[in-house]
Amino acid sequence: MAVPLASPRPRTDLRRDCPGRKWTFEPAHGWLWFVPTIHPTRAALQATMVRLLDTYPPDDVTADMLLAESGISRGSLYHHFRDFKDVTDHAQVERFTRHVDESVTAFTMITTASKSREEFLAALNNLTDHTQGPDRATNRANRVWLLGQATNRSTFREILGSEQQRLTTALTDLIREAQSKGWVRDDLDAGALAVFIQAYTLGSVINDITPSPIDPEGWTHLIKFISVVFCEPAPDAPR
């Protein structure tokens, strides 16, 4: 199945580390990426599990809920997946992939649409306001939970790790592009900045669960202050 790319494709193949997907170019449609076709029953089970996980905490979702919601038999479930944990893992990776795609698209648009360092920084600050908002608390908590699961389970770590690597690689490439335009200090390591951006995005999960949280505006102000620092020219660079 071919899926058109909604935004301009960056110079690098951002999905090169995503198993089963590949880019192709068609003159009539531009850049497309392909997803391998899976059995309709398997796809329905996985899609239903994604919806359930979007609605309920993972520990509250049961096999009976999945079967009732999907209308698929227990036998079919175990025909297409090893067990209930297997379908849960695949659904969680699909949800994580959705986050990766959103993040890459957002950062790509910032890099390609900006015409100056000032525009780039303003767009980055707008993205910070969006990702650090209270409405994203559930999303942050889910990502932390998934990363914790990957730490303790080698099989899940291998699956999730490829998506995490794809995000870090994509952000690194986009930061290098911003550095080449003079919008980000070129004396800073692009890969380290890519990890740092992800780290501070997740960092506010600590504040999300604290009984007496700090003022969220203080947190975003700190992030924006740091962003100004790494978007400034290097000390020995011409201004």
N, C-alpha and C positions, 0 to 999 in steps of 0.2 A: 504494500500500500504506500503510495507516495503522498507526502504531506508538504504543501508549499511552505516556505520559510516566510514568516510574516514581516521580518525586518531585514535590512541589508546584511548579507553574510560577511562576517569579518574575514580578514586575510587568511586566518588559520582555520583549520577544520576543528571546531570546538567539540565535535562529537567523536573524535578519533578514538577515544578510550571507552566509548560506550558499546559494549558487545552487541552484535546483531544489527547495528545501524551503520549506514554509510551515505555519503553525499554523492549526488550525481547532478550533472547540469543538462537541462533541456532548454533549447532556445525559446520555446513557446511559453515556458513556465519559470525559467530561471533555476536557481538552486533548490533542489528538493532533497529531503532525507527519507530513507526507506526503513520501515519497521517490518520485521518478519511476521507473516501471517500466523496466527495461532488459532487453535480450535475454538469455535464459537462458545462452546460450553465452558471451556477453561477461561476464555475472555470474560464471559458473563459472571463467573464466580469471582474472578479477580476484581472486576469493576464493582461488583456488589460489596466486596470486602473493603474496597477503597471508600465507598460511600459510608459504610458503617464506621470505619476508622475516622472519617471526617466528622462523624456525629458523636461517637462514644469514645471513652478512654479505652485503650487497647485491652486492658484486663477485663473490661466489661463485655467485650464482644465474644460470643460463643459460636460453636459450630451450628447449633440449632438455630441461632439468629440468622446466620449466613444462609442456611438451607431454606428457612422460612421466607426470607427476603428475596432470594433468587428464584425459588420455586424449583430448584434442582435437587435431585436425589442424593442421598449420602453415598451411594455406590459410585455415582458420577464424580463426586468430589474426590474420592480416593482413587479413581481411575486417572484423573488428571493431575493430582497432587499427591505427594508422599503421605501427607497428613495435614491436619488443620494448621499446624505451625508453618508448614510450607506455603500454603496459600496466604497466610498472614504476612510472611516475610516478603513474598513477591508484591503484595499490595503495598506494604510499607516502602519498598524500594521504588515503586511507581509514584507514591506520594513524594518521596524525596527527590525523584527525578523531576517532578513537576516544579518543585522549589528551585532546583538547579536551572531548569530552563527559564523560569521567571527571572532569576538573578542574572543569568548570562544576557538575556534579552535587555533587561533594564540597564546594565552596565554598557552593553553594546550601543544602545541608543544614546547614552550620555557621551560616549567617546566619538560616535559618528556625527551626532547632531551639533555638538559644541563647536564654536568657531574661535574661541579664545580661552585662555586660562581662567578668566573670570566667569565665563559661561559654564565651563567644565566644573568649577568649584561650586557655583550656584546649583547646578543640576545634582552634584554629589550631595550637597546639603539637603536638597529636597528629598533625595532617596533616603538619607539618614532619617529625616522626619517620618517617612513612611515605614521604614523597617523597625524603628524603635517605638512606634505607637503602641498603646495598650491593646488595640485590636489585633496585634500580631503576637500577643503573649502565648496563645495556644500553639501557634506555628513554631515559636522559639522553643517551647517546652517539648514539642514533638521531635524536633531535630536533636535536641540534647538527649532525649530518651533513646532515639535511634542510634546515635553515636555511642551511647553507653552499651546498648545491645551488641553493637559491632565489636566493642572492646572485649566482650566476654565470650563471643561466639565466633570462631574462626571462619566458618562457612558464610555466615551473614556478613562478616567483615569483608570477605572477598567480594561479595556482590555489591555491598554498599560502598566499599572503598573505591571501586571503579568510577562510580558516580561522583564521589567526593573529589577524586583526582581530576575528573573532567571539569568540575567547577573551579578548582584551584588553577588548573592549567589555562582555562579560558580567561579567568581574571588576570593571571600573570601576563598573558599575551596582550590583553587590552591595556593593562598598565604600561607595558613596554611601548605600545602605540602612543599612549598619552605622553610618555617620556620623550619619544621621538619628536613630538610636537611642542615640547617644552612646557607642558602643563603639570608635570610631576617631576620632582627632583631626580636627576639621573644618577646621583650618587647613592641612591637607596636601592636595595635589591627588590626587583619587581615581585619575585616569589614571596619574599617576606611580607611585602605590603599586601599581597593577595590573601595570605593567611591572617594578617592583622585585621583586615577589613572584615573577614568572616568572624574573627574572634570577638571584635567589639559588637558585632551584630547579635551574637549569641550571649554576650556578657550580661545584658540587662535581664536575662532570665533569673539572675540572682536577686535582682530588685523585684521581679514579678512575684516571688514567693515570700518576700520578707514582710513580717507583720507591720513594720514601720518603714516603708520604702522611702528612698530619697526622692526629691522632686525630679520627675522625668526630664523636665526642661534643663535641669542642671547637667544631667547625663548627656543629652544631645548637644548642649553647648560645649561640653568638654570634647566630644567627638569632632565637632565643627572646628574647634580651636586647633586640634591636632591635624585635621585635614588641611587647614591653612598652612601649617608647617611643612607638610610633605608636598604641597602644591606650590610652595615658593621656589624660586630658582635656587640652585646650589650656591653656597657662599662665593665660589669663584666663577660663577656663570654670569654672562652679561645680562642685564635686566632690560 
